[in-house]
Amino acid sequence: MTVTIVESVYGKLRGQQQGNVTVWKGIPYAKPPIDDLRFRAPQPPEPWTEVREAVLFGPSAMQASNGIMEFLGNQTDNTSEDCLYLNVWSPAADSRRRPVMVWIHGGAFTTGSGSSQAYDGRSFATEGDVVVVTFNYRLGALGFLHLGDVGGDDFSGSCNCGILDQIAALQWVQDNIGEFGGDPERVTIFGESAGAMSIGVLLAVPKAKGLFHQAIMQSGAAANLLSSTIAEKVSSRLLAALKIGHGEVDKIRQIPAQQLVDTAALFPAMSLVPVVEGDLLPVHPEQAIAEGAAKEIPVLIGTNKDEYRLFSFFDPRWKRGDKDEISSIFEHAFGLKWLGISQSLIDGEELNQSIYDKLMTMSLFTFPALKLAELQVTQGAPVWIYRFDWETPVFDGELKACHGLELPFVWNTLSKAGTEKLTGILEERKKLAEEMHHSWIRFARSGNPNTPKLPEWRVYNLEHRPVMIFNRENVLVHDPNSEERKTWKNLMVHLEKSR
């Protein structure tokens, strides 16, 4: 008989049978972070006495609508400040102690949801005999607004509430997943974009030590954080926009959540992200990783060949072709680094969208991923690197192998309604999805992504730099980003010295 009722630390939960898998949705892993708990670390949820129905997803975090995220399948029809809920897919609630995969969703730390249809854990559970967990965490101003310097101890750590939520979800897994058929000693965290960037933080955070044992990072590493100085400038601007003086920061707990979200949406992308600050994250994650903070953690990390194409393709400025406007796009994107970058990398070429995509992909995704891999390898940790090269045929192929394209392949959710808008309908998709999906499963089960259907995927090393290229035919290539990697590394060293 299938067991759908389990007893968590906080009370009994009734799930729902879906084929060979049972799913429990909308499980609270913390108290609602509202009223006096806004901008505070998550607190354990209140226990309950009756059986709690766990058949509907909980609300997603408050967020502004975002056209690109909606194109990728993100839904914002059910959002709330009360958002700290998780979901579990399991082959059976028994004592088998299966590997556990915990997903951290992306969305630039301002959008996204653990209940997106793209993150349906049924295939992982059935194909891999693993337990899958997805969850929501606080986003934008509610998750990453740095108020400690102006608000004092009462707001200490507000800038990393989203990361603290992730740690609370991982702690819930440690305390409860055994009742769902999972093994708390074999937890793989995996995530994409801001989710992978979050993992870059979690690898460095002492408070997260022991809560996971392996990591998969898709299109994100450990570079996209703010210093407390810059984060304080962002918070000062936001407080000013809300007409809150520095001596009355407490008022921000009374501001309607939607007003906070709408005001923060006017700020540039990646203005509200994790902050290097306090006891949680005293040094930059790359420094902590370089010092061995995650040396015992096997890592699978990779990027898509044309990451930034997703963002530039929908930007109307490129269609206009105005040279002055195009120059300003580059200058705005790279700021003080632009002079050095243009002198070293452009070499008199006329600026265009392809150059911009290449520079943005390298600076935001490829180079940070390679740097994290190097840091881990230097510490003796096993690392595998991939690059997703399969190009979608939609929009006449203009999206190429863009950011987020690998998601339905990794999750094996190509059949979900609407996915064809991103991937098209070519039959070849299914073979690639099967190969990637099973590689991720194998990594979760064994700490090694090799499968019988892949070429031998060698562990990363600094001599040969093997990278698995996922495409119509998968192939292992040595140092496929060699020229860009060397040029970018030399340029970054030069720019650091010239500061």
C-alpha positions in Angstrom: 0.0 0.0 0.0 1.3 3.4 -0.9 2.1 5.7 2.0 1.0 9.3 1.5 0.9 10.4 5.1 4.3 11.1 6.7 5.2 12.5 10.1 7.5 15.5 9.9 9.2 17.1 12.9 6.3 19.6 12.9 3.3 17.4 12.3 1.7 14.9 9.8 1.5 15.7 6.1 -0.8 14.0 3.5 0.6 14.0 0.0 -0.8 12.9 -3.3 0.1 9.8 -5.4 1.1 10.7 -9.0 1.8 7.5 -10.9 4.8 5.8 -9.3 5.7 8.9 -7.3 4.2 10.6 -4.2 4.4 14.4 -4.0 3.9 16.6 -1.0 3.4 20.3 -1.8 3.3 23.5 0.2 5.1 22.3 3.3 6.1 25.2 5.6 9.8 25.1 6.5 9.7 28.4 8.5 7.2 30.8 10.0 5.7 33.3 7.6 8.3 36.1 7.4 5.8 38.9 7.8 5.1 41.7 10.2 7.9 41.7 12.9 9.6 38.8 11.1 10.1 40.8 7.9 13.9 41.4 7.3 14.7 38.8 10.0 16.2 35.3 9.9 13.7 32.6 9.3 12.2 31.0 12.4 11.0 27.3 12.7 7.4 26.8 11.8 4.7 26.3 14.3 3.8 22.6 14.9 0.3 21.4 14.0 -1.7 18.5 15.5 -4.1 17.5 12.7 -3.0 15.9 9.4 -2.0 18.8 7.1 -3.1 18.5 3.5 0.0 18.9 1.3 -1.5 18.8 -2.2 -1.2 22.4 -3.3 1.9 24.5 -3.9 2.4 27.3 -1.5 2.6 30.9 -2.7 5.8 32.0 -4.5 7.8 34.9 -3.2 6.7 38.4 -3.9 8.1 39.6 -7.2 7.5 41.9 -10.1 6.4 40.5 -13.5 9.3 39.8 -15.8 8.8 39.1 -19.5 11.9 37.0 -20.0 11.1 34.8 -16.9 7.5 34.4 -18.2 8.9 33.2 -21.5 10.9 30.6 -19.6 7.7 29.5 -17.9 7.7 31.4 -14.6 4.2 31.9 -13.2 3.4 34.8 -10.8 -0.4 34.2 -10.3 0.1 33.2 -6.7 2.6 35.2 -4.8 2.8 36.3 -1.2 5.2 37.6 1.5 4.2 34.4 3.2 6.3 32.2 0.9 8.6 29.9 2.8 7.3 26.5 1.5 8.9 23.5 0.0 7.8 20.5 -2.1 9.0 16.8 -2.0 8.8 14.1 -4.7 9.7 10.6 -3.7 9.4 7.1 -5.1 8.1 6.0 -1.6 8.0 7.1 2.0 9.9 4.2 3.3 13.3 3.4 4.9 15.3 3.1 1.7 17.4 6.2 2.3 17.7 7.4 -1.3 19.9 10.2 -2.6 18.3 13.6 -2.2 18.4 16.4 -4.8 17.5 19.9 -3.5 16.8 22.5 -6.2 17.5 26.2 -5.8 15.6 28.2 -8.5 17.0 31.1 -10.5 15.7 34.5 -11.5 18.4 37.1 -10.7 17.4 37.0 -7.0 14.3 38.9 -7.8 12.0 36.4 -9.6 11.3 32.7 -9.8 9.7 29.9 -7.9 10.3 26.4 -6.7 6.9 25.4 -8.0 7.5 26.3 -11.6 6.2 23.5 -13.9 9.7 23.2 -15.3 10.9 21.9 -11.9 8.6 18.9 -11.7 10.5 16.2 -9.8 8.6 13.2 -11.1 11.1 12.1 -13.7 14.1 12.4 -11.3 12.2 10.3 -8.8 11.1 7.6 -11.3 14.1 7.5 -13.5 16.7 7.9 -10.8 15.1 6.6 -7.6 16.0 9.8 -5.9 14.0 12.2 -3.6 13.6 15.7 -5.0 13.0 18.9 -3.0 12.2 22.3 -4.4 11.5 25.5 -2.4 10.8 29.2 -2.4 13.0 31.8 -0.7 12.6 35.5 -0.2 13.6 37.6 -3.2 14.5 41.2 -4.1 14.2 43.8 -1.3 12.5 41.4 1.1 15.4 38.9 0.7 18.5 41.0 0.1 18.1 44.6 1.3 21.1 45.7 3.4 19.6 47.6 6.4 22.1 46.6 9.1 24.2 49.8 8.9 21.2 52.1 9.1 18.8 50.0 11.1 21.2 48.6 13.7 21.0 45.2 15.3 17.3 44.9 14.7 18.0 44.6 11.0 21.3 42.7 11.2 21.6 40.1 8.4 18.6 41.5 6.4 20.8 41.6 3.3 21.1 37.8 3.3 17.6 36.7 4.4 17.2 34.8 1.1 20.4 32.8 1.8 19.3 32.2 5.4 16.0 30.9 4.0 17.9 28.4 1.8 19.9 27.3 4.8 16.6 26.8 6.8 15.2 24.7 3.9 18.4 22.5 3.9 18.1 22.2 7.7 14.5 21.0 7.2 15.8 18.4 4.8 18.3 17.2 7.4 15.6 16.9 10.0 12.8 15.4 7.9 13.8 13.8 4.6 14.4 10.4 6.1 10.6 10.1 6.7 10.1 10.7 2.9 12.5 7.9 1.9 15.6 10.1 1.5 19.1 10.0 3.0 20.1 13.2 4.8 23.7 12.1 4.4 23.6 12.1 0.6 22.2 15.5 -0.3 23.1 17.2 -3.7 22.1 20.8 -4.1 21.6 21.9 -7.6 20.5 25.2 -9.1 20.6 27.5 -12.2 21.5 31.2 -12.6 20.8 32.9 -9.2 20.2 29.4 -7.8 23.8 28.4 -8.8 25.1 31.7 -7.6 23.4 30.9 -4.3 25.2 27.6 -4.2 28.5 29.5 -4.7 27.6 31.3 -1.5 26.5 28.2 0.4 29.8 26.5 -0.5 31.5 29.3 1.5 29.1 29.8 4.4 30.1 28.1 7.7 26.5 27.9 8.7 25.7 25.6 5.7 28.5 23.2 6.5 27.2 19.6 6.6 23.8 20.4 5.2 24.8 19.1 1.7 27.4 16.9 0.3 27.6 17.6 -3.5 26.8 20.5 -5.7 25.6 21.1 -9.3 25.9 24.7 -10.6 24.2 25.6 -13.9 25.1 29.0 -15.3 26.2 30.6 -12.0 29.2 30.5 -9.7 30.5 32.5 -6.7 31.2 35.9 -8.2 27.9 37.8 -8.2 27.7 39.4 -4.8 27.9 43.0 -3.4 30.2 44.5 -0.9 28.5 45.9 2.2 29.5 49.4 1.0 27.7 49.1 -2.4 24.8 47.3 -0.8 24.4 50.2 1.6 24.2 52.7 -1.3 21.4 50.6 -2.8 19.5 50.5 0.4 19.9 54.3 0.9 18.5 54.9 -2.5 15.6 52.5 -1.9 14.8 54.1 1.5 14.8 57.5 -0.2 12.5 56.3 -2.9 10.1 55.1 -0.1 10.5 58.5 1.7 11.9 56.8 4.8 14.7 58.7 6.7 17.7 56.9 8.2 16.4 57.4 11.7 13.0 55.8 10.9 14.0 52.5 9.3 11.4 50.7 11.4 8.8 52.1 9.1 9.9 49.7 6.3 8.2 46.9 8.2 4.8 48.7 7.7 5.3 49.4 4.0 3.0 47.2 1.9 5.0 44.4 0.4 3.8 45.1 -3.1 5.1 48.7 -2.8 8.5 47.4 -1.8 8.5 45.1 -4.8 7.4 47.8 -7.2 9.9 50.3 -6.0 12.8 47.9 -6.1 11.8 46.9 -9.6 12.9 50.3 -10.8 16.5 49.5 -9.8 19.1 48.0 -12.2 19.3 44.2 -12.5 21.4 42.5 -9.8 21.1 45.4 -7.3 19.6 43.1 -4.7 21.8 40.1 -4.3 23.7 38.4 -1.4 26.1 40.6 0.4 29.6 39.9 1.9 28.9 40.9 5.4 28.7 39.8 9.1 29.0 36.4 10.6 27.2 34.6 7.8 29.6 35.6 5.0 32.6 37.4 6.5 34.7 37.1 3.3 33.9 36.8 -0.4 32.9 33.2 -1.4 35.8 32.9 -3.9 38.3 33.7 -1.1 36.6 31.2 1.3 36.6 28.5 -1.4 40.3 29.3 -2.2 41.0 28.7 1.4 39.4 25.3 1.4 35.8 26.0 2.6 34.4 23.4 0.2 37.3 21.2 -0.4 35.3 18.0 0.4 32.4 18.9 -1.9 32.3 17.3 -5.4 31.1 19.9 -7.9 29.5 19.6 -11.4 29.5 23.1 -13.0 28.8 24.5 -16.4 27.4 27.2 -18.7 25.5 27.6 -21.9 27.4 28.6 -25.1 25.4 31.7 -25.7 24.1 32.6 -22.2 23.5 36.3 -22.7 21.6 36.0 -26.0 18.4 35.4 -24.0 18.7 39.0 -22.6 20.0 40.9 -25.7 17.6 39.2 -28.1 14.6 40.8 -26.3 16.3 44.2 -26.0 14.8 46.5 -28.6 17.9 48.8 -28.7 19.8 46.3 -30.8 17.1 46.4 -33.5 17.4 50.1 -33.9 21.1 49.9 -34.7 22.0 53.4 -33.4 25.9 53.4 -33.0 25.9 55.9 -30.1 23.2 53.9 -28.3 25.2 50.7 -28.9 28.3 52.3 -27.5 26.4 53.4 -24.4 25.2 49.8 -23.8 28.8 48.6 -23.6 29.9 51.5 -21.4 26.9 51.1 -19.0 27.5 47.3 -18.8 31.2 47.4 -17.9 31.5 50.8 -16.3 35.1 51.7 -15.3 36.4 48.4 -16.8 35.2 49.3 -20.3 38.3 51.2 -21.4 40.6 48.3 -20.5 38.2 45.7 -22.0 37.8 47.7 -25.2 41.5 48.2 -25.6 42.4 44.6 -24.9 39.5 42.6 -26.5 37.8 44.7 -29.2 40.9 45.7 -31.2 39.0 48.3 -33.4 36.1 46.1 -34.3 32.7 47.8 -34.8 30.7 47.2 -31.7 27.7 44.9 -32.3 25.3 42.5 -30.5 27.5 39.4 -31.1 30.5 41.0 -29.4 28.3 42.2 -26.5 26.8 38.8 -26.0 30.2 37.2 -26.0 31.7 39.7 -23.5 28.7 39.5 -21.2 28.6 35.7 -21.4 32.3 35.5 -20.5 32.2 38.0 -17.7 29.0 36.9 -16.0 29.0 33.2 -16.5 31.9 31.4 -18.2 34.8 33.1 -16.5 33.3 32.9 -12.9 32.5 29.2 -13.5 36.0 28.4 -14.7 37.5 30.4 -11.8 35.4 28.5 -9.2 36.5 25.2 -10.9 40.1 26.2 -10.6 39.8 27.1 -7.0 38.1 23.7 -6.2 40.6 21.7 -8.2 43.5 23.5 -6.4 42.0 22.3 -3.1 41.9 18.7 -4.4 38.1 18.5 -4.8 36.7 16.6 -7.8 35.2 18.9 -10.4 33.4 18.1 -13.7 32.7 20.9 -16.2 30.1 20.9 -19.0 29.1 23.4 -21.7 25.6 23.3 -23.3 25.9 24.0 -27.0 22.6 22.8 -28.4 20.9 25.7 -30.2 17.1 26.1 -30.2 15.5 26.5 -33.6 12.8 28.9 -32.3 13.0 32.6 -33.5 14.8 31.3 -36.6 17.6 30.1 -34.4 18.5 33.5 -33.1 18.4 32.5 -29.4 21.2 30.0 -30.0 22.3 28.1 -26.8 20.9 30.8 -24.5 20.6 31.1 -20.8 18.0 28.8 -19.2 17.7 26.6 -22.3 19.2 23.5 -20.6 16.5 23.4 -17.9 13.9 21.2 -19.5 16.7 18.9 -20.6 18.2 18.5 -17.1 14.7 18.0 -15.6 13.4 15.9 -18.5 10.3 18.1 -18.8 10.2 18.7 -22.5 6.6 17.4 -22.6 5.4 20.2 -20.4 2.9 22.6 -22.0 4.6 25.7 -23.4 8.2 24.3 -23.4 8.2 24.1 -27.2 8.2 28.0 -27.2 11.7 27.7 -25.9 13.0 24.5 -27.3 11.0 23.9 -30.5 9.7 20.4 -31.2 12.6 18.6 -32.9 12.7 14.9 -32.0 16.5 15.1 -31.3 15.7 17.0 -28.1 14.6 13.8 -26.3 17.9 12.0 -26.8 19.8 14.9 -25.3 17.4 15.3 -22.4 17.7 11.6 -21.6 21.5 11.9 -21.6 21.7 15.0 -19.5 19.0 13.9 -17.1 20.7 10.6 -16.4 24.1 12.2 -16.0 22.7 14.5 -13.3 21.1 11.5 -11.6 24.3 9.5 -11.7 26.1 12.4 -10.1 23.5 12.6 -7.3 23.8 8.9 -6.7 27.6 8.5 -7.0 29.3 11.8 -7.1 30.4 11.2 -10.7 28.3 12.2 -13.8 29.6 9.5 -16.1 26.9 7.3 -17.8 27.2 4.5 -20.3 25.8 6.7 -23.1 28.3 9.6 -22.6 31.9 9.7 -23.8 34.2 9.2 -20.8 33.8 12.5 -18.8 37.2 13.1 -17.1 37.5 15.0 -13.9 38.6 18.6 -14.5 42.3 19.3 -14.2 44.4 22.4 -14.9 46.6 20.7 -17.5 44.1 19.4 -20.0 40.9 21.1 -18.8 38.4 18.5 -20.1 34.9 19.8 -20.7 31.8 17.8 -21.7 30.0 19.5 -24.6 26.3 18.7 -24.7 24.9 18.9 -28.2 23.4 16.7 -30.9 26.4 14.5 -30.3 28.1 14.8 -27.0 31.9 15.1 -27.0 34.7 15.7 -24.5 36.8 18.7 -25.5 40.0 20.0 -23.9 39.9 23.7 -23.0 37.1 24.8 -25.4 37.2 28.4 -24.1 41.0 28.5 -24.2 41.5 31.8 -26.0 38.8 33.7 -24.1 39.8 32.2 -20.8 43.4 33.3 -21.1 42.6 36.7 -22.4 40.0 37.4 -19.8 42.2 36.2 -17.0 45.1 38.4 -18.0 42.7 41.3 -18.4 41.2 40.9 -15.0 44.6 40.7 -13.4 45.6 43.9 -15.2 42.4 45.7 -14.2 42.8 44.6 -10.5 46.4 46.0 -10.5 45.3 49.3 -12.1 42.7 50.1 -9.4 
